[in-house]
Amino acid sequence: MKRIKGWGATVLACATTLQEAQWLESNGADGIVAQGIEAGGHRCIFLSKDLTTQLGTVELLTQLVQKVKVPVIATGGIADAGGVAAALSLGAIAVQLGTAYLLCSETRTSQIHRTALKSEDAQHTVITNLFSGGPARGIVNRAIKEIGPMNSDAPEFPLASPAITALRKNAEGRGLGDFSPLWCGQNATGCKEISAADLTRELAADL
């Protein structure tokens, strides 16, 4: 991190626990992204593999704002302007959204993934290691139902991805996401098929 900062870069790093945030701060991070358990995609957990240490966005954000001196950015489960305002009111200097942008016209989200995001299936997500070997939140599909979301037989990151590729490609060739990583946060209600610029304006409208 010292080398990177020596190039004049600002370092923003992700934490999922207070301990991770304090480690990042002590090692020179200029700002910390507080990733709540609601967030879609891969967990940024790095000091431990124990997922029981993970907190919701509100709880994590509150702890970090109180305990670290560098700016904190909130992420996880935030899907609309109200959520953005709430996070800012709790002390976040900014808010990071991922899932809400997955249907935007600029994204490269697959049609299978888009269909899942627009369906009721998006209301049921879970943290799984089946698709990459690392813990990540996605929509529950056939693979997760039949194998279980967390399975010790899954190869370590990043080897799980090629291990499931053949099944994934076969299913996707038939229009099915049964073995695909359908990354999604716990709150997909903010997903809109509009431009990213328009969505950003909506999120900032009341600020």
MARKOL-610475 format. One record per atom (N, C-alpha, C): residue in three letters; y, x, z; chain; atom name. Coordinates in steps of 0.2 Angstrom, whole numbers. Last residue first. Layout:
% MARKOL-610475
  resn      y      x      z  chain  name
   ala      Y      X      Z      A    CA
...
% end
This chain:
% MARKOL-610475
  resn      y      x      z  chain  name
   leu     73   -153    -12      A     N
   leu     75   -148     -8      A    CA
   leu     82   -146     -8      A     C
   asp     68   -163    -20      A     N
   asp     71   -165    -14      A    CA
   asp     73   -160     -9      A     C
   ala     63   -156    -31      A     N
   ala     68   -161    -32      A    CA
   ala     71   -163    -26      A     C
   ala     52   -147    -32      A     N
   ala     58   -145    -29      A    CA
   ala     64   -150    -29      A     C
   leu     42   -154    -38      A     N
   leu     41   -151    -32      A    CA
   leu     47   -149    -28      A     C
   glu     49   -156    -51      A     N
   glu     47   -162    -46      A    CA
   glu     46   -160    -39      A     C
   arg     50   -143    -56      A     N
   arg     56   -147    -54      A    CA
   arg     54   -153    -50      A     C
   thr     36   -141    -57      A     N
   thr     40   -137    -53      A    CA
   thr     46   -140    -51      A     C
   leu     33   -150    -68      A     N
   leu     30   -151    -61      A    CA
   leu     34   -147    -56      A     C
   asp     40   -144    -78      A     N
   asp     42   -151    -76      A    CA
   asp     39   -152    -69      A     C
   ala     34   -132    -80      A     N
   ala     41   -132    -78      A    CA
   ala     43   -139    -75      A     C
   ala     21   -135    -83      A     N
   ala     22   -132    -77      A    CA
   ala     29   -132    -75      A     C
   ser     21   -152    -91      A     N
   ser     22   -145    -91      A    CA
   ser     23   -142    -84      A     C
   ile      7   -163    -86      A     N
   ile     14   -162    -88      A    CA
   ile     15   -154    -89      A     C
   glu     -4   -170    -79      A     N
   glu     -4   -167    -86      A    CA
   glu      3   -167    -89      A     C
   lys     -5   -165    -62      A     N
   lys     -2   -170    -67      A    CA
   lys     -3   -166    -74      A     C
   cys    -11   -165    -46      A     N
   cys    -12   -163    -52      A    CA
   cys     -9   -168    -57      A     C
   gly    -10   -170    -33      A     N
   gly     -4   -168    -36      A    CA
   gly     -5   -165    -43      A     C
   thr    -22   -172    -28      A     N
   thr    -18   -178    -29      A    CA
   thr    -11   -176    -33      A     C
   ala    -31   -164    -23      A     N
   ala    -30   -163    -30      A    CA
   ala    -25   -169    -32      A     C
   asn    -34   -155     -9      A     N
   asn    -29   -161    -11      A    CA
   asn    -28   -160    -18      A     C
   gln    -43   -145     -7      A     N
   gln    -44   -151     -4      A    CA
   gln    -40   -157     -6      A     C
   gly    -43   -137    -23      A     N
   gly    -42   -137    -16      A    CA
   gly    -44   -144    -14      A     C
   cys    -55   -130    -35      A     N
   cys    -51   -136    -33      A    CA
   cys    -50   -136    -25      A     C
   trp    -66   -125    -47      A     N
   trp    -62   -123    -42      A    CA
   trp    -56   -128    -41      A     C
   leu    -80   -126    -52      A     N
   leu    -75   -131    -53      A    CA
   leu    -70   -130    -47      A     C
   pro    -91   -116    -59      A     N
   pro    -86   -116    -54      A    CA
   pro    -80   -120    -55      A     C
   ser   -105   -125    -65      A     N
   ser    -99   -122    -67      A    CA
   ser    -95   -121    -60      A     C
   phe   -117   -132    -67      A     N
   phe   -118   -126    -64      A    CA
   phe   -111   -122    -65      A     C
   asp   -112   -145    -71      A     N
   asp   -117   -145    -66      A    CA
   asp   -118   -138    -63      A     C
   gly   -104   -150    -81      A     N
   gly   -101   -144    -76      A    CA
   gly   -106   -143    -70      A     C
   leu   -108   -153    -98      A     N
   leu   -109   -154    -91      A    CA
   leu   -106   -148    -87      A     C
   gly   -109   -152   -112      A     N
   gly   -103   -156   -109      A    CA
   gly   -104   -157   -101      A     C
   arg   -118   -144   -116      A     N
   arg   -120   -151   -116      A    CA
   arg   -114   -155   -113      A     C
   gly   -114   -132   -113      A     N
   gly   -115   -134   -120      A    CA
   gly   -116   -141   -121      A     C
   glu   -114   -132   -100      A     N
   glu   -108   -133   -103      A    CA
   glu   -108   -135   -110      A     C
   ala   -128   -129    -98      A     N
   ala   -125   -136    -96      A    CA
   ala   -119   -137    -99      A     C
   asn   -128   -116   -103      A     N
   asn   -133   -121   -106      A    CA
   asn   -130   -128   -104      A     C
   lys   -119   -109    -95      A     N
   lys   -118   -110   -103      A    CA
   lys   -122   -116   -106      A     C
   arg   -126   -110    -83      A     N
   arg   -119   -113    -84      A    CA
   arg   -118   -114    -91      A     C
   leu   -138   -103    -85      A     N
   leu   -138   -110    -83      A    CA
   leu   -131   -114    -84      A     C
   ala   -132    -91    -88      A     N
   ala   -137    -94    -92      A    CA
   ala   -137   -101    -91      A     C
   thr   -125    -87    -76      A     N
   thr   -122    -88    -82      A    CA
   thr   -126    -92    -87      A     C
   ile   -129    -84    -64      A     N
   ile   -129    -91    -65      A    CA
   ile   -127    -92    -72      A     C
   ala   -127    -70    -63      A     N
   ala   -134    -73    -62      A    CA
   ala   -135    -80    -64      A     C
   pro   -114    -67    -66      A     N
   pro   -119    -66    -71      A    CA
   pro   -125    -69    -70      A     C
   ser   -110    -72    -52      A     N
   ser   -107    -75    -58      A    CA
   ser   -112    -73    -64      A     C
   ala   -115    -63    -42      A     N
   ala   -118    -70    -43      A    CA
   ala   -116    -73    -49      A     C
   leu   -108    -51    -42      A     N
   leu   -115    -52    -45      A    CA
   leu   -117    -59    -46      A     C
   pro    -97    -46    -36      A     N
   pro    -96    -52    -41      A    CA
   pro   -103    -53    -44      A     C
   phe   -104    -54    -21      A     N
   phe    -98    -54    -26      A    CA
   phe    -98    -47    -29      A     C
   glu   -122    -54    -19      A     N
   glu   -115    -52    -17      A    CA
   glu   -110    -52    -23      A     C
   pro   -132    -68    -25      A     N
   pro   -130    -61    -25      A    CA
   pro   -123    -60    -22      A     C
   ala   -139    -80    -14      A     N
   ala   -134    -79    -19      A    CA
   ala   -132    -71    -19      A     C
   asp   -146    -81     -2      A     N
   asp   -150    -79     -8      A    CA
   asp   -145    -77    -14      A     C
   ser   -139    -88      7      A     N
   ser   -139    -81      8      A    CA
   ser   -143    -78      2      A     C
   asn   -127   -100      2      A     N
   asn   -134    -98      2      A    CA
   asn   -135    -91      2      A     C
   met   -117   -114      3      A     N
   met   -118   -107      5      A    CA
   met   -125   -105      6      A     C
   pro   -121   -127     -2      A     N
   pro   -114   -123     -4      A    CA
   pro   -115   -116     -2      A     C
   gly   -136   -130    -10      A     N
   gly   -132   -129     -4      A    CA
   gly   -126   -125     -5      A     C
   ile   -144   -133    -21      A     N
   ile   -145   -127    -18      A    CA
   ile   -142   -126    -11      A     C
   glu   -140   -146    -24      A     N
   glu   -147   -144    -24      A    CA
   glu   -148   -138    -20      A     C
   lys   -126   -147    -23      A     N
   lys   -130   -152    -20      A    CA
   lys   -137   -149    -19      A     C
   ile   -122   -136    -31      A     N
   ile   -120   -136    -24      A    CA
   ile   -125   -141    -20      A     C
   ala   -127   -140    -44      A     N
   ala   -129   -134    -41      A    CA
   ala   -128   -134    -33      A     C
   arg   -119   -152    -46      A     N
   arg   -127   -152    -45      A    CA
   arg   -129   -146    -42      A     C
   asn   -104   -150    -36      A     N
   asn   -108   -152    -42      A    CA
   asn   -115   -152    -41      A     C
   val    -89   -152    -28      A     N
   val    -96   -152    -27      A    CA
   val   -100   -154    -33      A     C
   ile    -76   -141    -32      A     N
   ile    -79   -148    -32      A    CA
   ile    -86   -147    -32      A     C
   gly    -73   -127    -21      A     N
   gly    -73   -130    -28      A    CA
   gly    -76   -137    -27      A     C
   arg    -68   -112    -13      A     N
   arg    -68   -119    -13      A    CA
   arg    -68   -122    -20      A     C
   ala    -78    -98    -10      A     N
   ala    -72   -101    -14      A    CA
   ala    -73   -108    -13      A     C
   pro    -84    -82     -5      A     N
   pro    -83    -89     -3      A    CA
   pro    -77    -92     -7      A     C
   gly    -93    -74    -18      A     N
   gly    -88    -74    -13      A    CA
   gly    -87    -81    -11      A     C
   gly   -102    -76    -28      A     N
   gly   -105    -72    -22      A    CA
   gly   -100    -72    -16      A     C
   ser    -99    -85    -38      A     N
   ser    -96    -78    -38      A    CA
   ser    -99    -73    -33      A     C
   phe   -106    -97    -35      A     N
   phe   -104    -95    -42      A    CA
   phe   -101    -88    -43      A     C
   leu   -110    -99    -22      A     N
   leu   -115    -99    -27      A    CA
   leu   -112    -96    -34      A     C
   asn   -103   -100    -11      A     N
   asn   -104    -93    -13      A    CA
   asn   -108    -93    -19      A     C
   thr    -90   -113     -6      A     N
   thr    -97   -111     -9      A    CA
   thr    -97   -103    -11      A     C
   ile    -83   -126      2      A     N
   ile    -83   -118      1      A    CA
   ile    -90   -116     -1      A     C
   val    -79   -141     -7      A     N
   val    -83   -137     -2      A    CA
   val    -82   -130     -3      A     C
   thr    -74   -158    -10      A     N
   thr    -74   -151    -12      A    CA
   thr    -77   -147     -6      A     C
   his    -71   -173    -16      A     N
   his    -76   -169    -12      A    CA
   his    -77   -162    -14      A     C
   gln    -62   -177    -25      A     N
   gln    -60   -179    -18      A    CA
   gln    -65   -175    -13      A     C
   ala    -66   -175    -37      A     N
   ala    -61   -170    -35      A    CA
   ala    -60   -171    -27      A     C
   asp    -73   -186    -41      A     N
   asp    -77   -180    -38      A    CA
   asp    -72   -175    -35      A     C
   glu    -66   -195    -47      A     N
   glu    -66   -196    -40      A    CA
   glu    -70   -190    -37      A     C
   ser    -57   -185    -60      A     N
   ser    -62   -189    -58      A    CA
   ser    -62   -190    -50      A     C
   lys    -49   -174    -64      A     N
   lys    -46   -181    -65      A    CA
   lys    -51   -187    -62      A     C
   leu    -57   -163    -62      A     N
   leu    -51   -164    -58      A    CA
   leu    -48   -171    -58      A     C
   ala    -67   -166    -72      A     N
   ala    -69   -166    -65      A    CA
   ala    -62   -167    -60      A     C
   thr    -59   -163    -83      A     N
   thr    -62   -170    -82      A    CA
   thr    -64   -171    -75      A     C
   arg    -56   -150    -82      A     N
   arg    -50   -155    -82      A    CA
   arg    -53   -162    -80      A     C
   his    -68   -144    -83      A     N
   his    -65   -143    -77      A    CA
   his    -59   -149    -76      A     C
   ile    -71   -147    -97      A     N
   ile    -75   -149    -91      A    CA
   ile    -72   -149    -85      A     C
   gln    -60   -141   -103      A     N
   gln    -61   -148   -103      A    CA
   gln    -65   -151    -98      A     C
   ser    -54   -127    -93      A     N
   ser    -58   -130    -98      A    CA
   ser    -58   -138    -97      A     C
   thr    -37   -121    -91      A     N
   thr    -43   -125    -88      A    CA
   thr    -47   -128    -93      A     C
   arg    -26   -114    -95      A     N
   arg    -32   -113    -99      A    CA
   arg    -38   -116    -96      A     C
   thr    -10   -122    -94      A     N
   thr    -16   -119    -91      A    CA
   thr    -21   -118    -96      A     C
   glu      1   -128    -99      A     N
   glu      0   -121   -101      A    CA
   glu     -6   -118    -98      A     C
   ser      0   -142    -95      A     N
   ser     -1   -140   -102      A    CA
   ser     -2   -133   -104      A     C
   cys     -9   -144    -80      A     N
   cys     -3   -143    -84      A    CA
   cys     -4   -140    -91      A     C
   leu    -19   -145    -72      A     N
   leu    -19   -149    -77      A    CA
   leu    -13   -148    -82      A     C
   leu    -17   -136    -61      A     N
   leu    -23   -135    -66      A    CA
   leu    -23   -139    -72      A     C
   tyr     -7   -136    -52      A     N
   tyr     -5   -134    -59      A    CA
   tyr    -11   -134    -64      A     C
   ala    -13   -140    -40      A     N
   ala     -8   -145    -43      A    CA
   ala     -6   -143    -50      A     C
   thr    -19   -128    -36      A     N
   thr    -23   -134    -39      A    CA
   thr    -18   -139    -43      A     C
   gly     -8   -120    -31      A     N
   gly    -13   -118    -36      A    CA
   gly    -16   -124    -40      A     C
   leu      7   -115    -24      A     N
   leu      3   -121    -26      A    CA
   leu     -2   -118    -31      A     C
   gln     16   -109    -10      A     N
   gln     12   -107    -16      A    CA
   gln      7   -113    -17      A     C
   val     33   -109     -4      A     N
   val     26   -112     -4      A    CA
   val     23   -110    -11      A     C
   ala     43   -100      8      A     N
   ala     42   -102      1      A    CA
   ala     35   -106      2      A     C
   ile     45    -98     21      A     N
   ile     51    -96     17      A    CA
   ile     50    -99     10      A     C
   ala     40   -108     34      A     N
   ala     38   -105     28      A    CA
   ala     44   -103     24      A     C
   gly     43   -116     45      A     N
   gly     45   -109     45      A    CA
   gly     43   -105     39      A     C
   leu     41   -130     44      A     N
   leu     37   -126     49      A    CA
   leu     39   -119     49      A     C
   ser     49   -134     33      A     N
   ser     51   -136     40      A    CA
   ser     48   -132     45      A     C
   leu     40   -129     23      A     N
   leu     47   -126     24      A    CA
   leu     50   -127     31      A     C
   ala     30   -139     24      A     N
   ala     29   -132     25      A    CA
   ala     35   -128     27      A     C
   ala     38   -151     21      A     N
   ala     35   -150     27      A    CA
   ala     33   -143     29      A     C
   ala     41   -148      8      A     N
   ala     46   -149     13      A    CA
   ala     44   -148     20      A     C
   val     28   -148      2      A     N
   val     33   -142      1      A    CA
   val     38   -142      7      A     C
   gly     25   -161      4      A     N
   gly     21   -156      7      A    CA
   gly     25   -149      7      A     C
   gly     34   -168     -4      A     N
   gly     34   -169      4      A    CA
   gly     30   -164      7      A     C
   ala     31   -164    -16      A     N
   ala     37   -162    -14      A    CA
   ala     37   -163     -6      A     C
   asp     13   -160    -16      A     N
   asp     19   -164    -18      A    CA
   asp     25   -161    -15      A     C
   ala      2   -152    -11      A     N
   ala      2   -155    -18      A    CA
   ala      8   -159    -20      A     C
   ile     -7   -141     -1      A     N
   ile      0   -144     -3      A    CA
   ile      1   -146    -10      A     C
   gly    -18   -135      1      A     N
   gly    -18   -142      3      A    CA
   gly    -11   -145      1      A     C
   gly    -11   -120      2      A     N
   gly    -17   -123      4      A    CA
   gly    -16   -131      6      A     C
   thr      1   -109      9      A     N
   thr     -3   -111      3      A    CA
   thr     -9   -115      6      A     C
   ala     17   -102     13      A     N
   ala     12   -106     14      A    CA
   ala      8   -108      8      A     C
   ile     23    -86     17      A     N
   ile     23    -91     12      A    CA
   ile     17    -95     13      A     C
   val     34    -78     28      A     N
   val     27    -81     27      A    CA
   val     28    -86     22      A     C
   pro     42    -62     31      A     N
   pro     42    -69     29      A    CA
   pro     35    -71     27      A     C
   val     38    -52     47      A     N
   val     39    -53     39      A    CA
   val     39    -60     37      A     C
   lys     34    -54     60      A     N
   lys     41    -53     58      A    CA
   lys     42    -54     51      A     C
   val     22    -65     67      A     N
   val     23    -59     63      A    CA
   val     31    -59     61      A     C
   lys     21    -76     76      A     N
   lys     18    -69     78      A    CA
   lys     20    -63     74      A     C
   gln     26    -88     71      A     N
   gln     27    -86     78      A    CA
   gln     26    -79     79      A     C
   val     21    -88     58      A     N
   val     28    -88     59      A    CA
   val     30    -86     66      A     C
   leu      7    -89     62      A     N
   leu     10    -83     58      A    CA
   leu     17    -83     59      A     C
   gln      5   -101     68      A     N
   gln      4    -95     71      A    CA
   gln      7    -89     68      A     C
   thr      9   -110     57      A     N
   thr     13   -110     64      A    CA
   thr     11   -104     68      A     C
   leu      0   -107     47      A     N
   leu      7   -106     46      A    CA
   leu     11   -105     53      A     C
   leu    -12   -112     54      A     N
   leu    -11   -105     52      A    CA
   leu     -4   -103     51      A     C
   glu     -9   -125     55      A     N
   glu    -11   -121     61      A    CA
   glu    -10   -114     60      A     C
   val     -7   -129     42      A     N
   val     -2   -130     47      A    CA
   val     -3   -126     53      A     C
   thr    -20   -125     35      A     N
   thr    -13   -122     33      A    CA
   thr     -8   -123     39      A     C
   gly    -33   -122     46      A     N
   gly    -30   -126     42      A    CA
   gly    -23   -123     40      A     C
   leu    -43   -107     47      A     N
   leu    -39   -112     50      A    CA
   leu    -36   -116     44      A     C
   gln    -58    -98     50      A     N
   gln    -53   -100     46      A    CA
   gln    -49   -106     48      A     C
   thr    -69    -94     57      A     N
   thr    -62    -91     59      A    CA
   thr    -57    -94     55      A     C
   thr    -80    -97     51      A     N
   thr    -78   -102     56      A    CA
   thr    -71    -99     59      A     C
   leu    -84    -88     42      A     N
   leu    -79    -93     39      A    CA
   leu    -77    -98     45      A     C
   asp    -85    -71     43      A     N
   asp    -86    -77     47      A    CA
   asp    -81    -83     45      A     C
   lys    -83    -59     38      A     N
   lys    -86    -64     34      A    CA
   lys    -87    -71     37      A     C
   ser    -67    -51     41      A     N
   ser    -73    -54     44      A    CA
   ser    -76    -58     38      A     C
   leu    -56    -47     35      A     N
   leu    -58    -43     41      A    CA
   leu    -65    -45     43      A     C
   phe    -54    -55     24      A     N
   phe    -56    -48     22      A    CA
   phe    -58    -44     29      A     C
   ile    -51    -70     14      A     N
   ile    -54    -67     20      A    CA
   ile    -56    -60     19      A     C
   cys    -46    -77      4      A     N
   cys    -44    -71      4      A    CA
   cys    -46    -67     11      A     C
   arg    -57    -88     -6      A     N
   arg    -54    -86      1      A    CA
   arg    -52    -79      1      A     C
   his    -55    -94    -22      A     N
   his    -58    -89    -18      A    CA
   his    -53    -88    -11      A     C
   gly    -51   -112    -24      A     N
   gly    -53   -105    -27      A    CA
   gly    -55   -101    -21      A     C
   gly    -39   -121    -14      A     N
   gly    -45   -120    -19      A    CA
   gly    -46   -113    -21      A     C
   ala    -36   -123      4      A     N
   ala    -35   -120     -3      A    CA
   ala    -41   -120     -7      A     C
   glu    -39   -127     17      A     N
   glu    -39   -132     12      A    CA
   glu    -38   -129      5      A     C
   ile    -37   -116     25      A     N
   ile    -44   -118     23      A    CA
   ile    -44   -123     18      A     C
   gly    -22   -108     20      A     N
   gly    -26   -112     24      A    CA
   gly    -33   -114     21      A     C
   gln    -15    -93     19      A     N
   gln    -20    -97     15      A    CA
   gln    -24   -101     20      A     C
   ala      0    -86     19      A     N
   ala     -4    -90     24      A    CA
   ala     -9    -94     20      A     C
   val      6    -72     13      A     N
   val      4    -78     11      A    CA
   val     -1    -81     15      A     C
   ile     19    -62     19      A     N
   ile     12    -64     19      A    CA
   ile     11    -71     17      A     C
   gly     28    -47     14      A     N
   gly     27    -54     15      A    CA
   gly     20    -56     16      A     C
   asp     26    -33     14      A     N
   asp     33    -36     14      A    CA
   asp     33    -43     16      A     C
   ala     15    -23     23      A     N
   ala     16    -29     18      A    CA
   ala     23    -32     19      A     C
   gly     11    -12     31      A     N
   gly     17    -12     27      A    CA
   gly     18    -18     22      A     C
   asn      2    -13     41      A     N
   asn      1     -8     35      A    CA
   asn      6     -9     30      A     C
   ser      6    -23     49      A     N
   ser      6    -16     52      A    CA
   ser      5    -11     46      A     C
   glu      4    -34     41      A     N
   glu     11    -32     43      A    CA
   glu     11    -25     45      A     C
   leu    -10    -34     40      A     N
   leu     -6    -33     34      A    CA
   leu      1    -31     36      A     C
   trp    -13    -36     53      A     N
   trp    -16    -30     50      A    CA
   trp    -12    -29     44      A     C
   gln     -8    -49     55      A     N
   gln     -5    -43     59      A    CA
   gln     -7    -37     56      A     C
   ala    -16    -56     46      A     N
   ala     -9    -56     45      A    CA
   ala     -6    -50     49      A     C
   glu    -28    -55     52      A     N
   glu    -27    -52     45      A    CA
   glu    -20    -51     44      A     C
   gln    -26    -62     64      A     N
   gln    -28    -55     64      A    CA
   gln    -27    -52     57      A     C
   leu    -23    -75     59      A     N
   leu    -18    -71     62      A    CA
   leu    -20    -64     62      A     C
   thr    -31    -78     43      A     N
   thr    -31    -78     50      A    CA
   thr    -25    -74     53      A     C
   thr    -29    -76     30      A     N
   thr    -32    -82     32      A    CA
   thr    -33    -83     39      A     C
   ala    -17    -69     19      A     N
   ala    -21    -68     25      A    CA
   ala    -23    -75     27      A     C
   cys    -11    -59      6      A     N
   cys    -14    -65      8      A    CA
   cys    -18    -64     14      A     C
   ala      4    -51      2      A     N
   ala     -3    -50      3      A    CA
   ala     -5    -57      7      A     C
   leu     17    -43     -7      A     N
   leu     15    -49     -4      A    CA
   leu      7    -50     -4      A     C
   val     27    -30     -9      A     N
   val     20    -31     -8      A    CA
   val     19    -38     -4      A     C
   thr     38    -24    -21      A     N
   thr     37    -28    -15      A    CA
   thr     30    -31    -15      A     C
   ala     39     -7    -28      A     N
   ala     36    -14    -28      A    CA
   ala     37    -17    -21      A     C
   gly     43      6    -28      A     N
   gly     48      1    -28      A    CA
   gly     46     -6    -28      A     C
   trp     33     15    -27      A     N
   trp     35     13    -34      A    CA
   trp     41      8    -34      A     C
   gly     30     14    -14      A     N
   gly     34     20    -16      A    CA
   gly     36     19    -24      A     C
   lys     22      3    -14      A     N
   lys     29      2    -11      A    CA
   lys     33      8    -14      A     C
   ile     10     10    -18      A     N
   ile     13      5    -22      A    CA
   ile     20      4    -20      A     C
   arg      8     19     -7      A     N
   arg      9     22    -14      A    CA
   arg     12     16    -18      A     C
   lys      6     10      4      A     N
   lys     12     14      4      A    CA
   lys     13     17     -3      A     C
   met     -6      4      0      A     N
   met      0      0      0      A    CA
   met      6      4      0      A     C
% end
